[in-house]
Amino acid sequence: MYHISNFIKKNRSVLSVILLLCFMLILVIPSCKQRPLPNQEMIDLLKKIQKNNYNPENNFSPEAVVKYSDSIIDNDAGEETVIKALHNKGNALLQLGEEQKAIDVFNDLLKKIPGGDIDQRLSIMKDVAISYLRLGERMNCIRNHNAESCIFPISKEGVHHDKTGSEKAIEIYQKILIDNPGDLESKWLLNIAYMTIGAYPDQVSPRFLLKIKNDDSMHLVKPFTDVAMNVGLNYKSQAGGNIVDDFNNDGYPDIVLSSWSLSEPMRYYRNNGNGTFTDISDSSGLGYLTGGLNMMQTDYNNDGLKDIFVLRGGWRGKFGKTPNSLLRNNGDGTFTDVTKESGLLSFHPTQTATWADFNNDGWLDVFIGNETEPGGEAHPCELYMNNRNGTFTNVAQQAGCAIIQYVKGVTSGDYNNDGLPDIFISTLNGNKILLKNESVKNGPVKFTDVSKEAGLSNNKYRTFPTWFWDYDNDGWLDILVCGYEFNESLAYYAAAEATQAPVNNAGKVFLFRNKHDGTFEDVTEKVGLNKIAFAMGSNFGDIDNDGYLDFYLGTGNPSFKSAIPNKLFKNIDGKRFLDVTTSARVGNLQKGHEVSFVDLNNDGNEDIYIKMGGAYKGDAYENSLYLNPGQNNNHWVNITLHGTISNKVAIGAKIKVTFRENNIERSVYRDVNSGGSFGANPLRQHIGIGQANTIEKIEITWPVTGKTQLFENPPVDTNITITEGDNKLKTYQLRRFDFKANMHDSMNSSLSHH
């Protein structure tokens, strides 16, 4: 104490100055103006739109519905009005994830319904039952999530520890089915409930039992394992998008996520190249931006860095006049919103777009499919041509592609092999529109609707996600488009399929084979794609490296009663498709959206990353990373292309890999793109070559010049980089990771926010 006292006496003047400075600092700090956040203008705009949309008329705001319903109930309105308000409140509480409160409201409502009103009582009983089923999922699959949670058919660790919610649901569904044995929806949900308590099929009454048919009786596909929790990639939010690609050009794919909710931020997980990921959402600037049901990568300014295009407003009708975002990759781990300065700022409901070099000038353009509801305000599709200076000009009207439809999916590809990318459009109006690119060199871009001539106009079923691909490896792009035709809950159709009852093309997947003459043949039945799917999120890849493209569908229907599995289909030699969902263990019953096929652990096998979560706050769910165990000893090659005359990321370039398998020559064809219209694979192309242990040649046809580069006897089971005009390919190796060994707790240090 003496030494401290003596020090103060000797240094009194110095201490006085220090104290004065500290006091002044305290006064100054509150008056300092907070530094604006990155992308502040777009952040403010999105907040304003979210605030304006918060009103009782907006079906997408359950909080407002609860508040509005309470005002009606509290004012003691007429009995019929109160009953309607209670029903609306119960449904809104369920959407908010307040299952027990919803149950209480529905039970009170049942007391008010006259005993003779059988239909209304039945409807409310179903609401109570699904609320209990959801409560069981919240207590188990969400609060105690594990790798087996909600994987259909539910077994092992997926069985609920707290069985209360499901047992209550079973009790109600059985009462419903005793009086209504033909209620297929309730029958399906009853069987699901029994699965969750580990009592399927033994304890299900034979008259209510649905037997699950496993198409993959030969077990051609080994089970995948959800390892998202192990590596901290199980981010929980509502429906939305994801991109898996290399945003910092270090060779390792990163992950960007979005949510359709304007209150949920984007996330950015940087791949550290050592089996871990770091959440750099805030430091990158992406963590302050919200919204985005779908998104994709691009390179709008041709600098070799992948940018991001976020799509907003889909499904929201008159409340969907929300801007998309073009996010420039600055090359230093940050992104800047350049939507306004680029000329892409517009206000239309959409969730789908496709980037391609439509006029072959070496710069990427974008076609955006907007949603026009029947009888509603017109929202024409947009075609923005790249001005090659960071800006775009909308020429859709002049180019003949200002389509006015309820557009849900668009894709681009050169279906007639004339060197120009064409456009295919999927709609909820039932129209399937093929736009042939008839542009001439150095002239304006021009499209012609050739849907009728191509044989696509007869199919009038509502459809959703779509893509061009060469499923049979004949060198010509085919079209897959997923049906979205339904009048009942998806649970109804799942039960109908299980009992072989007619479903009348509901939720069908349509495959149109390219006949090489400008026309397409509907081969859906021929290839065995007669399974219901109702896809939203979707994409394709090669899970077994046989060179034939498989596909995975996310069944993201908003209704809680639509508890059907996401689905995986295996391509058998380009001749038929097999539903391998059950054996692959990837049939999550929660809502699936944007899908990416990617070899994330660098073992040569493509894994599947899917953005989970539904339309409502109470339907948020953890994302899944389904790790492929390796299906066989087939070989592969990864090819990354760099354009010089063509666009830098080589979107639209064509790849042909030729090899001999079992002494028979065959070729595999790929176009460089991110895959399906509601999914974003890496632009690096993963190509399986089957049992061949050598490649005879790789041929690359570049978009702008149409020239083909030939590389003979390239290596296999490695990563190859090819640059336009450079006749020497480069190879590189990536570290292999064991995601199964990584435990989430050990990742906390690397998953910190910055």
N, C-alpha and C positions, 0 to 999 in steps of 0.2 A: 504493500500500500504506500509506503514511504517513497519508493521509486516512482510510482505513478503520480503522486502529489507533486514531487519535485519536477517531473517532466512537464506537468501542466503549468507550473509557475514560470519555468524557463521558456515555454513555447506558447504563452498566452496569446500573443498577437497572431501567430500562425493559425492557431485553433479558431480564433475569432473569424479570420478570413474564410476558413473552411466551412464553419457554421453558416456564415452569411451566404456563401455560394450554394450550399445545400438548400437553404431557405428560398433563395431565388429560383433554384431548379424546381422546387416543389410548386412555386407559383407559376412558372413558365409551362411546365409539362401539360397541364389541362388545357391551356390555350393553344397548344400546337395542333395544327390541322392534321387530321389523320390522312396518311398517304392513300390515294385512291387505289382500290384493288385492281389487279389486272383484268382486262376485258369489262371494265365498269359499265360502259354504255349498254352492252348486251345484258349484263346482270340486272341493271335497273329496268330495262325493257321487259325482261321475263318476270320480274317481281310485280310490275304494274299489271301485266296480263293476268298473272295468277290472282291478284287482288280483285280485278274486275270480274273474273269468272266465279268468284265466291258468292253465289247467290242461290236461293231456293229453286230457281228454274233450271239450274245446271245439274244434270243427272250425275256428273262426275265429281260432285262435291257432297259426299255423305254427311260431313259435319254440318253443312247448311241444311240438309234435309232433316236431321235430328232437331236442330234449332227451330226450324219452321213447323215441324210436326208438334213439338212441345207447345208452341204458341197456340196451335189449334186445339190441342187437348186441354190446355189450361183455360181457354176461353169457353169451355163447356159447350162446344158446337153440337149440332145434331148427332144422333147415335151413328148414323151411316158415315158421316164425315169423320167422326172420332175413330171408327173402326179402320177407315182407310188411312188415317194419320198414324195410327198404331202400327199398321202393317208396314207402311213406309219407314217408320222409325226402326222397327225390328230389322228390316232388311239393311238399313243404313248402318245400324250398330254392328251387324254381321260383317258388312264391308269394312268397317273400321277395326275389326278384330276384337270387338267386345262381345264375344260369343255368349257368355253367361248373361249379360244384360239383354242380349237379343232373345235368349231363351225365356227370360222372365217376361219380356214384353209379349212374345208370342203366346205364352201360357195364359197371360191376362186376357189376351185377345180371344183365345179359345172360349173363355168364360162368357164373353159377350156375344159369341156367334150362336144363333138359335140352333137347337139340336136337329131341326129338320133341314137345315142348310148343309147337306152332306158334302157337296162339292167344295164349299168354302172351308169347312172344317178339315177336309182332306188336304187342301192346299196348305193350311196353317200347320197341320201335323207334319207335313213334309218339311216345312220351314224349321220346325222344332228339331226334327230328326237331323237335318243337314247341319244345324247349329251345334248339336251335340257331337256330330262326327268331326266338325271343324274344331270344336273344343278339345277333342281327343288328340287331333293333330297338333294343336298348339302346345298342349301339355307334354307331348312326346316328341314329335318330329321337329318341332321348332325350338322349344326350350331345351330339349335334350337331344339335339341333332347328332346323327352319326352317319356313316357311309351307307348304311342300309335303309335309312329312313325313307319311307314312301316309295320304295322300289317295288314295282309290281312284277310278279305276285309277291306280296309282303311275306317275309320270313326272317328267320334268324334274329339279328339285332334290330330289324325293322318292326318287330312285334312290340306293341305298346307296353310299357311298364305300368303306367296308370291307365287302367282299362275302363274307367268310369264313363267317360264320354262315349266311347264306342258301344259299351253295354247298354247305355240309355238309348242310343240310336237304333241298336238291334231290336230292342223292345218295341219301339215305335214302328219301325219298318215291318216287323212281323204283324202288328195289328193292321197296318195298312194293307198288307198282302193277303191276309186272311179274307178281307172283304173285297180286295181287288187283285186277284192272283195274276191277272194279265198286265200289271203295272211293271213294265220292264225297267223303268228308271229306278224304282224302289228296289227291285230285285238285284240290279247291279250294285247299288250302294249298300245293300244288306250284305252281299258277298264280300265287298271291300271291308265293311265293318268287322265281319267275322275274321278276315285275314289279319286285321290289326290286333286282335286279341289272341291270335294263334290257334283259332278254332276252325279254320277252313282246311279241308272240306268236311271233316268228320262230324262237326256239330251243326252243320247247316241242314235244315230240313230238306229231304230229297225233292220236295215239290218246289223249293225255292233255290236249289243248288244250280249254279252256273259252272259248267266244266270248262276250264281254260284249255284251249287248243294251242299246242306249241308247234308252229310250222317247222321249226328247226329240230325235227325229231332225230336227225343225225348228229345234232350238236356240232355243227360246222364252225360255230363261233364260240370261243372261250370267253368266260365272264370278265367284263371290265370291272374296275374298282374305283369308286369315287374317292379321290385323294385331295379334293379341294381344301378340306380342313387341314390336312397335313402341311400344306404350303401357304396357308393364309389367303386362298383365292375364293373362299366361300362367302364373299360379301353378300349380305342380305338386303334386298330392296324390292321394289315393285317391278313390273314388266319393263323391259328395256333392251338395250343393245349391247353388244360387245365386239371389239375388234381385237384379234390376236395377230400382231405383226411387229416387225423390228423397227421401232421409231427412232432409235439412236444409232442405227447402222453398225451395231457391234456383232451381228450375226445371231443374237438370241431374241426370240419373240417376246414382246411386252404385251400387256393387256390393258385395254381402255374399256370402261363400262359407263353406261348411261341408264337413266330411268325415265319413263314417260311422265312421271310426276314432276311438276314444276317446283316442288318443294324438296326433291332429292337430287343431290349433286352428282356430277360425274366423278369417276375414280380412275386413277392411272397407276398401274403397278409395273414398275421397272424391273426387268429380268436382270438379276445381278450376275448371271453367268456362273453361279456356283450352286444352283439348286434352290435359291431363295429369291424372293421378290420384295421390293421396297415400295411402300405406298408414298408416291411423291405427288399426290393429287394437288395439294395446296401450292407447293413450290412451283409446279408446272403451270398453274393458272387454271387448270381444268376443274379443280375442286370447288370453284366459285360459280361455275356454270351449272344450270339445272335443265331437266327435261331431255327428251330424246328417246322415242320408242325404238328407233333404228338408227344406225350410223354405219359408215364405211370409210375406208382409207382412200386417199387419192394423192396426186402430186400436181396441184393446180398451177404452181409457178415453175415447174420443171427444174427444181434445184436438187433433185435426188433425195429429198427428205419427204417422208410420207406425212401428208396433212390429214385432217379429219373433217368429215362432213356429217353433221348431226341433223336429223329430220324430226320435226315436231308437229303436233296438232292432229295427228291421225286419229280417226274415230270420233273426234269431238265436234264435228259439224260446225254450227255457227259459233261455237266457242273455240274452234281450232285455228283461228286466224293468228297463228303463232309463227315467228320467224325461224327458219333453219339457221344453222351456224356453220360457216366455213372457218376452220381453225388452222392457222398457219403454224407449221412446225419450224421453230426458230433455230433448231440445231443445237441448242444449249440446255435441253430438258424442259423448255417452256413452250407454250402455245399462245398465239394471239388471235382473237376473233377479228377476222377481216371481212365479215359478211357485208357490211355496209360499203366499205371502200372498194370491194370487188364487184359491186353491182348485183349481188345475189340476194339482197334483202327484199323479201316479199312476204305476204301474209296469207297463207293458204293452209288448210289441213292436209298433211301428207305424212307418209312414213316410208316412202320408197323412191329411189333414184338410181341411176346408173351412170358411171363415168366411162367415157370412151372418146377416142379421137375420131369424131364423126366426119371430119373433112380432111383427114390425113395430112395435117400440117405440122404434126409433131407435138401438139399441145392437147391436153385433155379437156373435153367439154363435158357438160352434165345435162342429162334429161331427168326431169322431176315429174313423177306421177302424182297429181293432186286429186283430192276426193270431192266429187260433186254428188251430194245426196239427191235422190229423186225428188223433184219439186223444190229443191233448195237453191241457194245462190250458186251460180256457176263459178267453178274454179278450174280454168283450163290448165292442162299440162304445160310445163315450161321447158324450153330447150335453150340453154345458155352456152353460146359459143365463146371460146377462149380468145381474148384479144391479144394474147401473148405479152401483156404488160401488167399482169396482175388483176385485170378486170375482165368482165364478161358482158355479153349482150344477148338478150332474150330474142330469139328469132323463130319461136315455135309457130307463130301464125304464118309467116312467110314460108317456113320449111314444111308446112303441111302436117304438123304433129301436135297442134294445140287441142288435143283430145279432151272432150268434156264427158267424163265418166266417173264412176266411183272406183278409182284406180287403187288397187291394193298391192300390186307387184309389177315391177318392170325389170327387164334384163336386156343386155345388148350382146350381140355376137354376129359373126359373119356366116349366116346360115346357107348362103348360096356360093360361098367361096370366090367372091368377086373382089375381095380386098377391102370392102367397105363394111363397117359394123352396122347391123340392122337392129331394130328394137321390137321386143315382144311385150305386150301389155296385158295384165290379168286384172279383171274387174269383178265387183260384186253385182254388176248389172247383168252378168252372164256372157258378155262379149269378150272374145279373145282376139286381140288385135295384133297383126304382124305388119310392121312398117318397114318396107324395103327401102334401103338407102340407095338413091339414084343420083347422088351428087356427081358432078363432073370436076375434074382437077382444076383448081384455081377458081372454081365457080361457087355460087352459094349452095349451102347444104339443102337437100331436097329429099323428102320421104313420100312414099306412096303406099296407101293401105292395100295390101294384097291378101288380106285374111281369107276372102272368099276363094280366090284362085288357089291359095295354098291348102285349102280344105280344112280350115280352122273355124269357119263361121257357123257350122251346123251345131257345134257343141255350145249349148246355152246355159250350162250350169255355172253358178257363182263360184269363183275361184279366188285364191289368195296368193301365197308365195310361188315363185316360178324361177326357172333358170334355163339357159342354153347349156348343153353338155353333149359329149359324144359317148353315150352309154355303151355302144356296141363297137367302138373303135374302128369305124369305117372311114374316118376322115371328114365326116359331115356332121354338123351340129344338129342335135335333136332338141326337143322342148319338153320339159316336165313342168306341170302346173298342178297345184294341189287344190282339190275341191273344198268349198266352204258352204255347201248346201245342206241346211238342216232346218227343221221346224220344231224339234224337241230338244231336250238337253242331250249332251253328248253321251251321258250315262245310258240313256234310252237306246241309242244306236249301238253302244258297246254290248249291251245285253241282247239286242236283236241279232247282232253278228254271232254271239256265242250260242244262240238258240237257232241259228240259221233262218231267222225271220227276215222278210224283205226289208231292205233299207233304201231302195229306190235311188241309188247313186249318191246317197248322202255321204259327204266326207271322202269322196273318192279321189285317188291320185291318178291324174291323166298323163299318159306318155305318148307323145307324137314323134314317130320315127321319120327322119329325113329321107325322102325317096330320091334325092340327088337331082331332081328336075324342077325344083321350086315348090314342090308339094310335100305334104306330110300325111302319114298314115297313123290312125289311132290304134296303137298296139297294146292298150291298157290290159285288156282281157288276155291277150296272147302271152304277155310276160308275167301274168299272175298278180298284177297290181289291182286286185279287187278287194283290198282291205280298207276299212274306214280309218281315217287319220285326222281329218280336220286340222291341218297344220297351220301354224302361224310362223314361228321360227323354224328355220330349215337350212340345211346345207349338204354338200356332198364331199366325199373323200374316198380313199381306198384303205379300208381297215385291215386287209390281209395281203396287201402288196401283190395282188394277182394282175394288176393293170386295169381292172374293171372298176368303175366308180360305184360306190355304195352311197346311201344317203340316210340322214337322220332328221326326224321331224319333231318339233316342239309343239305340243297341242295346247296352246295358250288361250282357250276360250274363257271369257270372263266369268261365266256362271260357276258358282261353287259346286253345283250338282254335276258339272262336267269333269268328274274325276276319272279321266282315262289316261293311260300311259303315253308318254312320248315314245316314238317308234323308230327302230333301226331296221333298214332293209338292205340285205346283201345282194349284190349283183352276181348272178351265176353265169359266167362266160358270155356276158352280153346278150343272153337269150331269155332269162327270166329273173325275177326278184323273189327273195325269200324273207319273210318277216322273222328276224332273229332277235327280237326285243327281249323275249323271256330268257333265252340262253345267254345273251350278252349282259343281262342285268343292268339295263340302261333305261327301263320303263318307268321313269319317275312319274308319279301321279299328280304332282304339283304342276303349276302352269309353266310351260317351257316357251322361251322366246329365242332371241338371236343365237345362232349356232356357229361354232368354228371347229373345223377339223385341223389339227396341228400336232406335230410330233414335239411335244413340249419337253419331254425328258431325253430327247436325242438318242433313242434306242432303235430308230429306224421304223417305228410303228406309229401310225397316226392315232392320236388320242382325240377326245371330243370334249370341248368346253362349251357349256350352255348357260345363257343368262336365264335364271329362273325368276319366278314371281309373277303375280297377276295384276289385274287392272286396279285393284283396290288396296288401300293401306293395310287392311287386315289380311291381304293375300301376298304379302312380301315373303320371300323365301330365299334360302341360301343357294348360290350358284354351285354347279357341279363341274368337276373335272374328272371325266371318266378315263382312267388310265388303261391303255391297251396292253394286255399282258404279252402280246406277240402271238399271232395265230398260227405261224408256221415258220419255215426257214426261207421264205421267199426273199428275193433281193430288191433293191430300191435305189433311187438316186434323187437328190434334191437339186433343182435347177433354179438359180436366180439370174434374171436377165437385166442388163443395164442398156437402155437405149442411148444413142448419140444423135442420130437423125430422128428416130422415133422418140416418143415420150420417155423420159428417164427411167420410169418404173416399168416400162414395157407392157402396159396394159394393152391387150389386143394382139400381142405377139403369139405366133402359133409354134407349138413344139411337137415334133415327131421323134419318138424313140424307137429304134428298130433293133431286135435281138432274136436269137434262136432259143426256143424253149422246147425241150424234148425233140430236138432236131427239126422243129418246124419254125419257119420265120414268121414273126408277127410284129405288129407295130402298135404303140400306144400314142394317142393324140391328146394334147391339152392346149387350151387357150389360157393366156395369163389374165386372170381376174380374181376376184375375192369370192366367187361362188354364187350362192343363191341370193335371192332378193331380200331375204331376212336373215342374213348371216354374213360373216366376214372372215374368210380364211386368210392366211398369209399370202402375199403375192408370190412368194417363193413356192414353186410347184413341186409337190412330193409325188413321185411317179414310181409305182411298183412295176417290176419286170418279171414277176413270177419266179420260176425255178432257174431262170437263166443266170449264170454267174459271170457273163460278159455282155457288153453292149456292142453291137456292130457299128451303129452310128446315131448321132443326134443331129436333127435338122431344125434350124430356127428360121422361121419366115417372119421378117420384120414388117410392121404395119405400113409405114410411110412409103418405103421403096418397093416393097413386095419381094425384095431379094432374100434368098435363102442361104444361110451359112451351114456348112457341113463339118461335123467333127467326128472322126472315125476312132473306134476303139477307146472310148472314154472309160474311166474307172467306174466301178459300181460301189454301192453302199457308202457313199460319200456325198459331200456338198460341192456343187460346181457353180462357178460364176462365169457367165458369158457376157461379153460387152460387144455391142453392135460394131462391126467392122474390124474387130480384133480376132484373128484366126487362132489365137492361143487361149484355151480355157484355163481357168484357175480353180484349184481345189482347196478346201479347208475343212478342218475337223472341229466339231463342237464337243464340249465335255458332256458326258452322260451322267444323268442324275437319278438317284434312287428316291423318288417321292414317297414311296411306301415307308421308307425308314425315317423320313423327316417327321418330327412331331410338332404339332402347332405351337406348343409352349416354348419350344426352343427357337421359334421364329420371331418371338416378340421384339427382339432387339433390331431385327432387320425390317420389321413391319411398322416402324414408328412413323408418325406424321411429320412432315417438314413444312 
